[in-house]
Amino acid sequence: MKILLIKPPYSRLKRTGQAPYFPLGLGYLASTLDKAGYYTRIYHAENPRLPNEDIIEDEEAIFHQRSQSQKRYFEAVDNGAHPVWEEIRNTVKEFKPDVVGISVMTIDVLSALKISEITKEYSPEVPVVWGGVHPTFLSDEVISYDHVDFVVRGEGEKIFLNLCETIKNGGKDFSGIPGITYKDNGKNVHNPDESHIEDIDSIPFPATHLILYPESFNYGSMGSMIVSRGCPLRCTFCSSRLFWKKRFRVRSAENVVEEIRQLKEQYDINYIMFWDDSFSLSKKLTMKYCDALIDSGLNVKWHTATRADLVDSELLGRMKQAGCVKLNIGVETGSPRMQKAIKKDVTNEMIRDAYKMIKSNGIATGAFFMAGFPDETLEDLEMTWELMKELKIDEVAFNVFDPMPGSELLTRCVELGLVPEDLDWSHVKFWPDNYFIRNMSHEEFDSKVVEIGNWVYNYNNRFLTKLKRYRALILFYMIHDRPMLFKKAGNYLRRRKKVKVQLSD
């Protein structure tokens, strides 16, 4: 049986956003299916493949242009003849899948619906299965879509494998498969939840070798990993805690080092990005990871993210010794009032102390900030900007809050009338076409976030800052791909020139 796992296009259709990365969730699914004997491939439809196709990464796009580019996304979805949809049609026809699985986030629901429609055009008999955060929390809405046959809720490896086994054996009774939602004679059926995989070391490493169209893939992005599943913290804007049912599980240090060893051997990966919600939740375990990396002699560099209250000088020193070159902190807001409102459980003093320690240990710094929480005021937003400027960190990420399914703040938005209870998530629009604030006018909010966003753009794109931030990547391209280095440098200079003209206007 042939199974095609698809990550829908979003940034690719917007033409701005994060650079394509290896989809770890689908990688774990593929490795599980492959081990069970299924012919499986991962189609990362976010990955540019068409001639002269390029995605402008977030930091190289002016903030308001990056946000407003979602207009291009909606236009692309409505254009059935768009080259990306033609590519997907051809892929489905050539692959001839028996099952199509789609990993869906809220922002790419429309893309996932389009792919589901394309699959059913190819063959109405091919089951379409949605998984991921969005369908987990909105399984009733998702299963009501015409072209979706099953929803996998939560952690998918066991669930999706059991579903494929039943389909392969011609089964028509799905009532014995925990963790799925499906349609039965027009009625939505929600089977009981599946139990968690307690030993996550038992899950095979993500199947990076099963990527479809490997010739167009940037293998530098294969260095993506996670060392844990779940988050016990209570930030109200995040759905991770509920998605993983408040269960936090970790991999052993030996298992983590072995995956890095394989990545290094297969793809010559020397730089790892750990995508965990908060990498250093357990100091004791993080020290074990660091010790294992040091003892391994693999000599890889890596960066990750954590919280201001989860670092100290001893830990940071060990992380530096183990190869950590950059550490991002989820700051979110500089307003003490908003820190309490979003249950961040940190203070500005903790944040300042954390950055002092990180800098003193010679680790590059990054920060995540947000604007537009429903109860935020202009004064709160000014406090965030002031803290942003005060910290003098190496890279700032700044985004506008969107209420996501599974988050406590979505409930708050519904209570305040900022989001209707019967919201159709397949057509939801985010800022600047929608607003989730109540204490600022839309004009006032727009003006301030664009002002901050343009400051962030100029701050991040100072030449010496970029040189420092990308020294490892520059060295990699100098050794392995000089033409790509010159291309990226040329693109950067052209965009800088264009942005200066636009800002002056």
C-alpha positions in Angstrom: 0.0 0.0 0.0 1.3 3.5 -0.9 0.9 6.3 1.5 1.6 10.0 0.6 2.1 12.3 3.6 1.7 16.0 2.7 2.6 19.3 4.3 0.4 21.9 2.6 1.8 25.1 1.1 1.3 28.4 3.0 4.3 30.6 3.1 5.1 29.3 -0.5 1.8 30.8 -1.7 2.3 34.0 0.3 5.9 34.1 -1.0 7.0 35.4 2.4 7.5 33.5 5.6 9.8 30.9 7.1 12.1 29.1 4.9 11.1 25.5 4.3 12.2 23.0 6.9 11.9 19.3 7.3 8.4 18.5 8.7 9.3 16.5 11.8 5.7 15.3 12.5 5.4 13.7 9.1 8.9 12.4 9.5 8.0 10.4 12.6 4.8 9.1 10.9 6.8 8.1 7.8 9.4 6.2 9.8 6.7 4.3 11.7 4.9 3.4 8.5 8.1 2.5 6.8 9.1 0.2 9.6 5.7 -1.6 9.3 6.4 -2.2 5.6 4.4 0.5 3.9 5.7 2.4 0.9 5.6 5.9 2.2 6.8 9.3 1.0 6.7 12.8 2.5 5.6 15.5 0.1 6.7 18.9 1.5 4.6 21.1 -0.6 6.0 24.2 1.1 9.3 23.5 -0.5 9.8 25.7 -3.7 10.3 23.6 -6.8 9.2 25.8 -9.7 11.7 27.8 -11.8 12.7 31.1 -10.3 10.5 30.4 -7.2 11.7 32.0 -4.0 10.3 32.6 -0.5 11.4 35.8 1.2 12.2 34.8 4.7 10.5 36.7 7.5 13.5 38.8 8.6 14.0 40.0 5.0 10.5 41.3 4.5 9.1 44.4 6.1 6.7 43.5 8.8 3.4 44.9 7.3 4.3 43.5 3.9 4.9 40.0 5.4 1.6 40.1 7.2 -0.4 41.5 4.3 1.0 38.9 2.0 -1.8 36.6 3.2 -3.9 38.3 0.5 -1.7 36.5 -2.1 -2.4 33.2 -0.2 -6.2 33.6 -0.5 -5.9 34.6 -4.2 -3.7 31.5 -4.8 -6.2 29.2 -3.1 -9.0 30.6 -5.3 -6.9 30.1 -8.5 -7.4 26.5 -9.4 -4.8 26.9 -12.2 -2.1 28.2 -9.9 1.2 26.4 -10.7 1.5 25.0 -7.2 -1.9 23.2 -7.5 -0.8 21.9 -10.9 2.3 20.5 -9.2 0.3 18.9 -6.5 -2.2 17.4 -9.1 0.7 15.9 -11.0 2.3 14.6 -7.9 -0.8 12.8 -6.8 -1.3 11.3 -10.3 2.2 10.1 -10.5 2.5 8.7 -7.0 -0.9 7.0 -7.1 -1.5 6.9 -3.4 -3.8 4.5 -1.6 -4.0 6.8 1.4 -3.2 10.5 1.7 -2.4 12.0 5.1 -2.2 15.8 5.5 -0.6 17.6 8.5 -2.8 20.7 9.1 -2.2 23.9 11.1 -4.9 26.5 11.4 -3.2 28.9 9.0 -3.1 26.3 6.1 -6.7 24.9 6.4 -7.6 26.2 3.0 -4.5 24.7 1.4 -5.3 21.3 3.1 -8.9 21.5 1.7 -7.6 22.2 -1.8 -5.2 19.2 -1.5 -8.1 17.0 -0.2 -10.2 18.1 -3.2 -7.4 17.4 -5.7 -7.0 13.9 -4.1 -10.7 13.1 -4.5 -10.5 14.4 -8.1 -7.8 11.8 -8.7 -9.8 9.1 -7.0 -12.9 9.4 -4.8 -11.8 6.0 -3.2 -8.6 7.3 -1.8 -9.1 8.0 2.0 -8.0 11.5 3.0 -6.8 11.7 6.6 -6.1 15.0 8.5 -3.9 15.2 11.5 -2.1 17.9 13.6 -3.1 20.6 16.0 -6.0 22.1 14.1 -8.0 18.9 13.4 -7.3 17.6 16.9 -9.1 20.4 18.5 -11.8 20.9 15.8 -12.4 17.4 14.7 -16.2 17.9 14.4 -15.8 20.8 12.0 -13.0 19.1 10.0 -14.8 15.8 9.6 -17.8 17.7 8.2 -15.7 18.8 5.2 -16.7 17.0 2.0 -13.3 15.6 1.1 -12.0 14.6 4.6 -12.6 11.0 5.6 -10.7 10.6 8.9 -9.2 12.8 11.6 -6.2 11.6 13.7 -6.4 13.3 17.1 -3.2 14.0 19.0 0.0 11.9 18.8 -0.4 10.2 15.5 2.1 7.3 15.2 0.1 4.5 16.7 -3.3 5.9 15.5 -2.4 6.4 11.9 -0.6 3.0 11.6 -3.7 1.2 13.1 -5.9 3.1 10.6 -3.7 2.1 7.6 -3.7 -1.5 8.8 -7.5 -1.5 8.8 -7.8 0.1 5.4 -5.1 -2.3 3.9 -7.1 -5.3 5.1 -10.3 -4.0 3.6 -12.0 -3.3 6.9 -15.1 -1.1 7.0 -15.5 -1.0 10.8 -13.3 1.7 12.3 -14.9 1.6 15.8 -12.0 -0.2 17.3 -9.3 2.3 16.4 -8.7 4.7 19.3 -7.9 8.3 18.5 -9.8 8.8 15.3 -12.9 10.8 14.2 -14.8 9.6 11.1 -18.2 9.7 9.4 -20.6 6.8 9.7 -23.9 7.1 7.8 -23.8 10.9 8.1 -23.0 10.9 11.8 -19.7 12.1 13.2 -18.0 9.4 15.3 -15.3 10.2 17.9 -13.6 7.1 19.1 -11.9 7.2 22.6 -8.5 8.8 22.8 -5.4 6.7 22.2 -2.9 6.3 25.0 0.4 8.2 24.8 3.6 6.5 23.7 5.4 6.5 27.0 8.8 5.6 25.7 9.4 8.0 22.9 12.9 6.5 22.4 10.9 3.6 20.8 9.8 5.8 17.9 12.1 5.5 14.9 14.0 8.6 13.9 12.2 10.9 11.4 12.4 9.4 7.9 14.4 12.2 6.2 15.3 9.7 3.5 11.7 9.4 2.4 11.3 13.0 1.3 9.7 13.3 -2.2 11.6 15.3 -4.8 14.9 15.2 -2.8 16.8 16.9 -5.6 15.0 20.2 -4.8 15.4 20.0 -1.0 17.9 22.0 1.0 19.6 19.3 3.1 20.9 21.9 5.5 17.3 22.0 6.9 17.5 18.3 7.7 19.1 19.2 11.0 15.8 19.7 12.8 15.1 17.7 16.0 13.0 17.6 19.1 14.1 16.0 22.4 10.7 16.0 24.1 7.0 16.0 23.7 4.6 18.2 25.6 4.8 21.2 27.8 3.6 21.5 31.4 3.6 25.3 31.4 0.4 27.4 31.1 0.9 30.2 28.6 -2.7 31.1 27.5 -1.8 31.8 23.8 -0.4 28.3 23.3 -2.2 25.0 22.7 0.8 22.7 23.2 -0.2 21.8 26.8 -3.6 20.5 25.9 -2.5 18.9 22.6 -0.2 16.6 24.5 -2.8 16.1 27.3 -0.5 17.8 29.9 2.0 14.9 29.5 5.6 15.8 29.2 8.0 13.0 28.0 11.6 13.2 27.1 14.1 11.2 25.0 17.3 9.7 26.5 20.6 11.5 25.9 21.9 8.4 24.1 18.9 8.4 21.7 19.4 12.1 20.9 23.1 11.8 20.2 22.5 8.8 18.0 20.1 10.7 15.8 22.6 13.6 15.5 25.3 11.0 14.6 23.0 9.7 11.8 22.2 13.1 10.5 25.9 14.0 10.4 26.7 10.7 8.5 23.9 10.9 6.0 23.8 14.7 5.2 27.0 16.1 6.7 24.8 18.1 9.1 26.9 20.2 11.5 24.1 22.5 12.7 21.1 21.4 14.7 17.9 23.3 15.5 16.0 21.8 18.5 12.3 22.8 18.1 11.2 22.0 21.6 8.7 24.4 23.3 11.2 24.9 26.2 14.4 23.0 25.7 15.7 23.4 29.3 12.5 22.5 31.2 14.6 20.0 33.2 18.1 21.3 34.1 19.2 17.8 35.1 18.2 16.3 31.8 19.6 19.2 29.8 22.9 18.8 31.5 22.8 15.1 30.5 22.2 16.1 26.9 25.1 18.5 27.0 27.5 16.0 28.6 26.5 13.3 26.0 27.2 15.7 23.2 30.5 16.7 24.6 31.5 13.1 25.1 30.4 12.1 21.6 33.0 14.2 19.9 30.5 15.0 17.1 31.4 18.7 17.4 28.0 20.1 16.1 26.7 23.6 16.7 23.1 24.1 17.7 20.4 26.5 18.8 17.1 26.3 20.5 14.6 28.1 22.6 13.5 28.2 26.3 12.2 30.5 29.0 13.9 33.2 31.1 13.2 31.3 34.3 14.8 28.1 33.0 18.4 29.1 32.7 21.3 29.7 35.1 25.1 30.3 34.6 26.1 26.7 35.3 23.6 25.3 32.7 24.5 28.0 30.1 28.2 27.3 30.5 27.6 23.6 29.8 25.3 24.4 26.9 28.1 26.6 25.4 30.6 23.8 25.9 28.3 21.3 24.2 28.0 23.5 21.1 25.0 25.9 21.7 25.6 29.0 19.7 22.2 30.7 20.0 19.4 30.7 22.5 16.0 32.2 21.9 13.8 33.3 24.8 10.0 33.5 24.6 9.6 37.0 26.1 6.2 37.8 24.4 5.5 41.1 26.3 7.3 43.7 28.4 4.1 44.7 30.3 3.9 43.2 33.8 0.1 43.4 33.6 0.1 41.3 30.3 2.7 38.9 31.7 0.1 38.0 34.3 -2.8 38.0 31.9 -1.2 35.4 29.6 0.2 33.4 32.6 3.7 33.7 31.4 5.0 33.5 35.0 8.1 35.6 34.5 9.0 39.2 35.2 11.1 41.7 33.3 13.8 41.3 35.9 14.0 37.6 35.2 14.2 38.4 31.5 17.0 40.9 32.0 19.0 38.5 34.2 18.6 35.7 31.7 20.0 37.7 28.9 22.9 38.9 30.9 23.8 35.3 31.7 23.4 34.2 28.1 25.6 37.0 26.8 28.2 36.4 29.5 28.5 32.8 28.3 29.2 33.9 24.8 25.9 32.6 23.3 24.0 34.6 20.7 20.6 35.8 21.8 17.2 35.8 20.2 13.7 36.8 21.5 10.1 36.2 20.5 7.6 39.1 21.1 3.9 39.4 20.3 1.4 42.2 20.0 -2.4 42.3 20.0 -3.5 40.2 23.0 -7.2 40.8 23.5 -6.8 42.8 26.7 -3.6 44.7 25.7 -3.5 48.5 25.6 -1.3 50.9 23.7 0.6 51.5 27.0 1.3 47.7 27.3 2.5 47.6 23.7 4.9 50.6 24.3 6.3 48.7 27.3 7.0 45.7 25.0 8.8 47.9 22.5 10.9 49.6 25.3 12.0 46.2 26.6 12.8 45.0 23.1 15.1 48.0 22.6 16.6 47.8 26.1 17.7 44.1 25.8 20.0 44.7 22.8 19.8 41.1 21.7 21.1 39.7 18.4 17.7 38.9 16.7 14.2 39.9 17.4 11.1 38.0 16.2 7.9 40.1 16.3 4.4 38.8 15.5 0.8 39.7 16.0 -1.3 37.4 18.2 -3.8 35.1 16.6 -6.3 33.1 18.7 -5.5 29.4 17.9 -7.8 26.4 18.6 -6.9 24.7 21.8 -5.6 27.8 23.5 -7.1 29.5 26.5 -7.0 32.9 24.8 -9.3 31.7 22.1 -11.9 31.1 24.8 -11.2 34.6 26.1 -11.7 36.0 22.6 -15.1 34.3 22.4 -16.1 35.6 25.8 -15.3 39.1 24.7 -17.1 38.8 21.4 -13.9 39.1 19.4 -14.4 35.7 17.9 -17.8 34.2 17.1 -18.6 30.8 18.7 -19.6 29.4 15.3 -16.5 30.7 13.5 -15.8 29.0 10.1 -12.1 28.2 10.5 -11.8 27.3 6.8 -12.2 31.0 5.9 -10.8 32.8 9.0 -8.5 35.7 8.3 -5.9 37.1 10.6 -4.3 40.6 11.0 -4.5 42.9 9.1 -7.8 41.7 7.8 -9.0 40.8 11.3 -8.5 42.0 14.8 -8.6 40.4 18.3 -8.2 43.5 20.5 -10.7 45.6 22.4 -8.7 48.4 24.0 -7.3 50.0 20.9 -8.8 51.2 17.6 -7.8 49.3 14.6 -6.0 52.3 13.2 -4.1 52.9 16.4 -3.0 49.3 16.6 -2.0 49.1 12.9 0.1 52.2 13.2 2.0 51.0 16.3 2.7 47.4 15.1 3.9 48.6 11.7 6.1 51.1 13.5 7.6 48.5 15.7 7.8 46.0 12.9 9.8 48.4 10.7 12.2 49.1 13.6 12.6 45.3 14.1 13.4 44.9 10.4 16.1 47.6 10.5 17.5 46.2 13.7 17.7 42.7 12.5 19.2 43.6 9.1 22.1 45.7 10.2 25.1 44.3 8.3 27.3 43.4 11.2 24.4 41.9 13.1 23.6 39.6 10.1 27.2 38.8 9.6 27.4 37.7 13.3 24.1 35.8 13.1 25.0 33.9 10.0 28.7 33.3 10.4 28.2 29.5 10.7 25.9 29.4 7.6 28.2 31.6 5.6 31.1 29.3 6.4 29.0 26.3 5.3 28.2 27.9 1.9 31.8 29.0 1.4 32.9 25.4 1.7 30.0 23.6 0.0 28.1 26.0 -2.3 29.6 29.3 -3.1 27.2 30.1 -6.0 24.3 29.9 -3.5 26.2 32.2 -1.1 26.6 34.8 -3.9 22.9 34.4 -4.8 21.7 34.9 -1.3 24.0 38.0 -0.8 22.7 39.5 -4.1 19.1 38.9 -3.0 19.8 40.5 0.4 21.3 43.6 -1.2 18.4 44.0 -3.7 15.8 43.7 -1.0 17.6 46.1 1.3 17.6 48.7 -1.6 13.9 48.1 -2.3 13.0 48.3 1.4 14.8 51.6 1.9 12.9 53.2 -1.0 9.6 51.9 0.4 10.3 53.1 3.9 11.3 56.6 2.6 8.0 56.8 0.8 
